[in-house]
Amino acid sequence: MGRLYFRLSLMREPAVLQANSAAFYGLALESHIIELYANAVATFLTQLRKPYFVDPVFYKFSAPIFSELSEKRWVDSLSPHYGIETLLFQFPEGFEVANLEAVPDLAKIVSSVLEYQRRRVPSLNAGALSLASLTGQVTAAAGPPEFLVVPYLLVSERASIRSNLRLAREGARVKQKGERLYAVLALSRDYFGSESDLEYITREYAKVDLDGYLIWITDFKDWEEDSEVLKVFAGFVRRLSAASKGREVINLFGGYFSAVLAARGLLGGSAQGVGIAEFRDPLVTGGGFAKRYYVPISHRFVSVDLADDLRDANPSVFSCSCPECGTGTRPGSMSVQALAQHFVSVRTQEFQLAAGTSAAAIADQLSRDRTTLSRIKVPGIASLTSAHSRRLEVWEKSLRDLVQAGLVA
């Protein structure tokens, strides 16, 4: 069985995650979030006492992404830690792959990024523990992350793959005894159509002294992709692991299907957003936020208004027994905090159920649930339930095919 992580993105999430701490493995942190909310993050980690890892989000300093981020408050805090002030002075709109390749002391930058991960959170312990002692909370000092993450760029062509490989080799060269080192593969789903590129990535990364991979398919939504794409994704995960003699692969962004693949052991882990950030477009820097409700039977988010309509149409099918819903509160009346609490409760239950159930049995349940949804013909929601039924059918077929191919059991 793989591991379930949650990504800490907003400061309303600690209370939600703390309430469900026994049901998931650890946290996926991002360095810019640490810099934005340093004391709050450190305090939460001393209370949660869970493993964590830090995504260094090094790609955010590259062009064209950095041009939209250069005035963010975390930039001035994070860039000195990484030792890239001179590089950013030279390229204020963000550096290109060629610019990074020309840096004479790239090894120093890689070392600085890894050192940040080793020391940043532990350096905040004193303040967090002092605050906790004043409030009488039970805490423990937060140690270093469970593994280090090599700085990385988004893959756009062979040159960027080679640059990422160089960063990974430098990381492997300077990692310390006893440390585990993971590389991030951040690439577009378009690469799924290029066997030569996938083979090159698999072969070359297997040569680097790494302990695992974090995979981020930048335009991949596992709740929208067809069965063939889902199977290519699963096959790529298996290839990466097999070519490197069993290194684990953790999916950085994903939804229900990713959680199932982790629970069944194909993925070493799945990092889930708390009601948001189950998908990330690296070229989009922000956006609006709408209240959404996670529908357990279809494993999909809908607006709270639609969730109310579903409840009204068929309370037995669309009911939920989690602590937030068990009181009879309608989705439209839930606070953002309550909606997040509902989602985390349901997602952890889904993961635990999938971990104790064969992939074939999960497919059988998806089949039963899609039949239930397809029979709901209430005007106003019939098109939605039909669409959700078709999605369950895609997941069902994908799982059955993966079982037949021997990729999951």
Secondary structure, 3 states (H helix, E strand, C coil): CCEEEEECCCCCHHHHHHHCHHHCCEEEEEHHHHHHCHHHHHHHHHHHCCCEEEECCHHHHECCHHHHCCCCHHHHHHHHHHCCHHHHHHCCCCECHHHHHCCCCHHHHHHHHHHHHHHHHHHCHHHHHHHHHHHCCCCCCCCCCCCEECCCCCECCHHHHHHHHHHHHHHHHHCCCCCCEEEEEEECHHHHHCHHHHHHHHHHHHCCCCCEEEEEECCCCCCCCCHHHHHHHHHHHHHHHHHCCCCEEEECCCCHHHHHHHHCCCCCEEEECCCCCCCCCCCCCCCCCCCEEEECCCCEEEEHHHHHHHHHHCHHHHCCCCCCCCCCCCHHHCCHHHHHHHHHHHHHHHHHHHHCCCHHHHHHHHHHHHHHHHCCCCCCCHHHHHHHHHHHHHHHHHHHHHHHCCCCC
